[in-house]
């Protein structure tokens, strides 16, 4: 009896197909096709969002850099015909040439953008630190920006009065200098021999005056252009600081998902090194300015604060900045008194040795870890390409390239 029952159950199981219907009650082909068609239509409605409210899935708010799906589904790629390939290649060439023209015409603005971005990367750690202390991000950006502005204004107030005073004194004493030259028999002999007076009178005509006026207008244009560039850099820096995290996330979102995590780690490390370089460079410059201020007070140099600001600003320029500041202060010392000038020369020779071999390595090697030869070559190339701006961003750029070379290029070469 049990054997007959198990045999019957086996027969019933054999009559059931994989779709769950008994073979005797199997649906006809038309019903199967209809079901498949309905399933495909339902899937299409779900995919395009054209179904009824009961059929649609619950709307999910997409991420900031994710597609919303409200504008349809991308179509199939075009067929790769010879005409399409040639037309695409021609468009690529035209686009590359238009991009070249755009970069060439907007080179000045792009340099300002690079400066602002570099400053934003350097100042971002200060904003993050204030934000961790409980300060709102907007207020932190405002505090950092106002601090930088106060430093710039203090530097201008220290530099402008000495320049104006010395220029006024020179203009007042200029007639006396001319009178002394006229009383000199050697100068009078040279004036007569080379017809200096006639040349001066010939030069003082309408064309010369017009060129001089153009020069004055050109000088005014230079001044207002410089002010415009400074304001542009300031505004761009504020915007970059305010939207720093969003811009960084947007840059990472452009990378394929499979490589995004690695790119994020390397990119964050590069940003950290650039910020550390900025902090280290500012610390070294401030230290050089404070030391110069104390020395100028000790030896009695005129305008010690202005000279300290000059040394601090020039010290931000890699490799050659400290020498430029030392030359300026030494010339001022020689103009004041010969022993004072010699003391300035000795002081800066000693201080630069201490800075180059003690202060700079301890600060910068922890920040960027750049080879000295690479740093020197980068500074020279930066000056040749972008001037002072190129010198400022040369070392962080080398640090970034060095990190990419060590973490990406060399392992890939070793794996081959």
C-alpha positions in Angstrom: 0.0 0.0 0.0 2.8 2.4 0.8 4.6 1.5 -2.3 1.5 2.3 -4.4 1.1 5.7 -2.6 4.7 6.7 -3.2 4.4 5.7 -6.8 1.3 7.9 -7.2 3.1 10.8 -5.5 6.0 10.4 -7.9 3.7 10.4 -10.9 2.1 13.7 -9.7 5.5 15.3 -9.2 6.5 14.3 -12.7 3.4 15.9 -14.0 4.5 19.3 -12.6 6.7 21.4 -14.8 9.3 24.0 -13.7 6.8 26.8 -13.7 4.7 25.3 -11.0 1.7 24.1 -13.1 0.7 20.5 -13.7 1.3 19.3 -17.2 -2.3 18.5 -17.7 -3.3 22.1 -16.7 -0.4 23.9 -18.5 -1.2 27.3 -19.9 -1.4 27.7 -23.6 1.4 29.5 -25.6 -0.8 32.6 -26.0 -1.3 33.0 -22.3 2.5 32.5 -21.7 3.3 35.1 -24.3 0.8 37.5 -22.8 2.3 37.1 -19.4 5.8 37.7 -20.7 4.5 40.8 -22.5 2.8 42.1 -19.4 6.0 41.5 -17.4 8.1 43.4 -19.9 5.7 46.3 -20.0 5.6 46.4 -16.2 9.4 46.4 -16.1 9.5 49.2 -18.7 7.0 51.3 -16.7 9.1 50.8 -13.6 12.3 51.7 -15.4 10.9 54.8 -17.1 8.5 55.8 -14.3 5.4 55.9 -16.5 3.2 53.4 -14.5 0.4 54.3 -12.2 0.9 55.5 -8.7 0.2 52.0 -7.3 2.8 50.4 -9.7 5.6 53.0 -9.3 8.2 52.4 -6.6 8.5 54.8 -3.8 10.4 57.9 -4.9 13.9 58.1 -3.5 15.7 61.4 -3.4 18.9 61.0 -5.5 22.3 62.1 -4.2 23.8 65.4 -5.1 25.9 64.0 -7.9 23.5 61.1 -8.9 21.1 61.2 -11.9 17.5 62.0 -11.0 15.9 59.8 -13.6 13.4 62.5 -14.5 14.7 63.0 -18.0 14.4 59.5 -19.4 16.9 56.7 -20.0 19.9 57.1 -22.3 19.5 55.5 -25.6 21.6 52.9 -27.3 25.0 54.0 -28.6 25.3 55.0 -32.3 26.7 52.7 -34.8 30.4 53.2 -35.5 30.3 54.0 -39.2 33.3 55.4 -41.0 31.5 58.8 -41.5 30.7 59.0 -37.8 34.3 58.2 -36.8 35.7 60.8 -39.1 33.1 63.4 -38.1 33.8 62.8 -34.4 37.6 63.0 -35.0 37.1 66.4 -36.8 35.0 67.7 -34.0 37.6 66.6 -31.5 40.3 68.5 -33.4 38.1 71.6 -33.6 37.3 71.3 -29.9 40.9 71.0 -29.0 41.9 74.0 -31.0 39.0 76.1 -29.5 40.1 74.9 -26.0 43.6 76.1 -26.8 42.4 79.5 -27.9 40.2 79.8 -24.9 43.1 78.9 -22.5 45.4 81.3 -24.3 43.0 84.2 -24.1 42.0 83.5 -20.6 45.5 82.8 -19.3 45.4 85.8 -16.9 42.1 84.8 -15.4 43.2 81.2 -15.1 46.3 82.3 -13.2 44.1 84.2 -10.7 41.9 81.1 -10.4 45.0 78.9 -9.6 46.2 81.4 -7.0 42.8 81.5 -5.4 42.5 77.7 -5.4 46.0 77.4 -3.9 45.2 79.9 -1.2 41.9 78.1 -0.4 43.7 74.8 -0.1 46.2 76.4 2.2 43.6 78.2 4.4 41.1 75.3 4.5 42.8 73.6 7.5 42.3 76.8 9.5 38.6 76.7 8.6 38.3 73.0 9.5 40.0 73.7 12.9 37.6 76.5 13.7 34.7 74.4 12.7 35.8 71.6 15.0 35.9 74.2 17.8 32.2 74.8 17.3 32.3 77.8 15.0 29.8 77.6 12.1 31.5 77.0 8.8 30.4 80.4 7.3 31.6 82.3 10.3 34.9 80.3 10.2 35.4 81.3 6.6 34.7 84.9 7.5 37.2 84.9 10.4 40.0 83.4 8.3 39.3 85.8 5.4 39.3 88.9 7.8 42.5 87.7 9.4 44.2 87.5 6.0 42.8 90.9 5.0 44.1 92.5 8.3 47.5 91.1 7.6 47.6 92.5 4.1 46.4 95.9 5.3 49.0 95.9 8.1 51.7 95.2 5.5 50.5 98.0 3.2 50.4 100.4 6.1 53.9 99.5 7.0 55.2 99.8 3.4 53.3 102.8 2.0 54.3 105.5 4.5 58.1 105.0 4.1 57.8 105.0 0.3 55.7 108.2 0.3 58.0 109.9 2.8 61.2 109.0 1.0 59.7 110.1 -2.4 58.6 113.4 -0.9 62.0 114.0 0.6 63.7 113.2 -2.8 61.4 115.6 -4.7 62.1 118.4 -2.2 65.9 117.9 -2.4 65.9 117.5 -6.1 66.5 121.2 -6.9 69.5 121.3 -4.5 71.0 118.3 -6.3 70.5 120.0 -9.7 72.1 123.2 -8.4 75.1 121.3 -7.0 75.5 119.6 -10.4 75.4 122.9 -12.2 78.2 124.3 -10.0 80.4 121.3 -10.8 82.9 122.3 -13.6 83.2 118.8 -14.8 79.4 118.4 -15.2 79.2 121.8 -17.0 82.0 120.7 -19.4 80.1 117.5 -20.2 76.8 119.4 -20.7 78.5 121.7 -23.3 80.4 118.9 -25.0 77.4 116.7 -25.6 74.8 119.4 -26.1 72.7 118.1 -23.2 70.6 121.3 -23.0 69.7 121.2 -26.7 68.8 117.5 -26.4 66.5 118.2 -23.4 64.8 121.0 -25.3 64.3 118.9 -28.3 62.8 116.1 -26.2 60.4 118.5 -24.5 57.9 118.6 -27.4 54.3 117.6 -27.9 55.1 114.0 -28.8 57.1 113.5 -25.7 54.4 115.0 -23.6 51.8 112.8 -25.2 53.9 109.7 -24.6 54.4 110.8 -21.0 50.7 111.2 -20.6 50.2 107.8 -22.1 52.7 106.5 -19.6 50.8 108.1 -16.7 47.5 106.6 -18.0 49.3 103.3 -18.4 50.5 103.5 -14.8 47.0 104.3 -13.6 45.7 101.3 -15.6 48.4 99.1 -13.9 47.4 100.3 -10.5 43.7 99.7 -11.0 44.3 96.4 -12.8 46.4 95.2 -9.8 43.5 96.2 -7.4 41.0 94.4 -9.6 43.2 91.2 -9.6 43.6 91.3 -5.9 39.9 91.7 -5.4 39.2 88.8 -7.9 41.6 86.5 -6.0 40.0 87.5 -2.7 36.5 86.8 -3.9 37.4 83.5 -5.5 39.3 82.4 -2.4 36.2 83.1 -0.3 34.0 81.1 -2.7 36.5 78.2 -2.8 36.7 78.1 1.0 32.9 78.2 1.4 32.3 75.4 -1.1 35.5 73.5 -0.6 33.9 70.2 0.4 31.3 70.3 -2.4 34.0 71.0 -5.0 36.1 68.2 -3.7 33.2 65.7 -3.8 32.4 66.8 -7.3 35.9 66.1 -8.4 35.8 62.7 -6.9 32.4 62.0 -8.4 33.9 62.4 -11.9 36.2 59.4 -11.2 34.9 55.8 -12.0 33.4 54.2 -8.9 35.9 51.3 -9.0 38.8 53.7 -8.6 37.1 56.4 -6.5 38.2 55.2 -3.1 41.9 55.1 -4.1 41.7 58.5 -5.8 40.0 59.9 -2.8 42.8 58.7 -0.5 45.5 60.1 -2.8 43.7 63.4 -3.4 43.1 64.0 0.3 46.8 63.3 1.0 47.8 65.8 -1.7 45.5 68.5 -0.3 46.9 67.8 3.2 50.4 68.2 1.9 49.6 71.5 0.1 47.9 72.8 3.2 50.9 71.8 5.4 53.3 73.5 3.0 51.3 76.7 3.2 51.3 76.6 7.0 55.0 75.8 7.1 55.9 78.5 4.6 53.9 81.1 6.5 55.6 80.0 9.8 59.1 80.4 8.3 58.2 83.7 6.8 56.8 85.1 10.0 59.9 83.9 11.9 62.1 85.6 9.4 60.1 88.8 9.7 60.1 88.8 13.5 63.9 88.2 13.6 64.5 91.0 11.1 62.3 93.4 13.1 64.3 92.7 16.3 67.6 93.1 14.5 66.5 96.3 12.8 65.6 97.8 16.2 68.9 96.7 17.6 71.1 98.3 15.0 68.8 101.4 14.5 67.6 100.8 10.9 64.9 103.2 9.7 61.4 101.8 9.3 62.1 98.4 11.0 58.5 97.1 10.6 58.4 97.8 6.9 61.7 96.0 6.4 60.4 93.1 8.4 57.3 92.9 6.2 59.5 93.0 3.1 61.6 90.1 4.4 58.6 88.1 5.4 56.9 88.5 2.0 60.0 87.8 -0.1 60.7 84.8 2.1 57.6 83.1 0.8 59.3 82.8 -2.6 61.2 79.5 -2.6 65.0 79.4 -3.1 65.6 83.1 -4.0 63.1 85.0 -1.8 65.3 85.1 1.4 68.2 86.4 -0.7 66.0 89.2 -2.2 64.9 90.4 1.3 68.4 90.3 2.6 69.6 92.4 -0.3 66.9 95.0 0.3 67.7 95.3 4.0 71.5 95.4 3.4 71.1 98.2 0.9 69.1 100.2 3.4 71.7 99.6 6.0 74.5 100.7 3.7 72.5 103.9 2.9 72.2 104.5 6.6 75.7 103.8 7.7 78.6 101.6 6.4 79.0 99.6 9.7 75.3 99.1 9.9 75.3 97.8 6.3 78.1 95.4 7.1 76.2 94.2 10.2 73.1 93.5 8.0 75.2 91.5 5.6 76.7 89.4 8.3 73.3 88.9 10.0 71.5 87.6 6.9 74.4 85.3 6.0 74.2 83.7 9.4 70.4 83.6 9.5 70.1 82.1 6.1 72.4 79.3 7.1 70.3 78.6 10.2 67.1 78.7 8.2 68.3 76.5 5.3 69.9 73.8 7.5 67.9 73.8 10.7 64.5 75.5 10.4 63.4 74.7 6.8 64.3 71.0 6.8 62.5 70.3 10.1 59.3 72.1 9.0 59.1 71.2 5.3 60.3 67.6 5.4 57.4 66.8 7.7 55.0 68.6 5.5 55.9 67.7 1.9 59.1 65.5 1.9 60.4 66.9 -1.4 63.9 66.2 -2.7 66.1 69.3 -2.7 67.2 69.0 -6.3 63.5 68.5 -7.4 62.5 71.5 -5.4 65.2 73.7 -7.0 64.3 72.6 -10.5 60.6 73.1 -9.8 61.2 76.6 -8.5 63.2 77.5 -11.6 60.6 76.1 -14.0 57.8 77.7 -12.0 59.5 81.1 -12.3 60.1 80.6 -16.0 56.4 79.6 -16.6 54.3 81.7 -14.2 56.8 84.1 -12.5 56.4 84.5 -8.8 53.2 82.5 -8.8 54.9 79.6 -10.4 57.6 79.7 -7.7 55.0 79.7 -5.0 53.1 76.6 -6.3 56.2 74.8 -7.5 57.0 72.8 -4.4 53.4 71.6 -3.6 53.1 70.6 -7.2 56.3 68.5 -7.0 55.1 67.0 -3.8 51.8 65.9 -5.5 53.6 64.5 -8.5 56.1 62.7 -6.2 53.2 61.1 -4.4 51.4 60.0 -7.6 54.7 58.7 -9.0 55.3 56.6 -5.8 51.8 55.3 -5.3 50.5 54.9 -8.9 53.2 55.0 -11.6 56.0 52.9 -10.1 53.7 50.1 -8.8 52.1 49.8 -12.2 55.5 49.6 -13.8 56.6 46.9 -11.3 53.5 44.9 -12.0 54.3 44.6 -15.7 
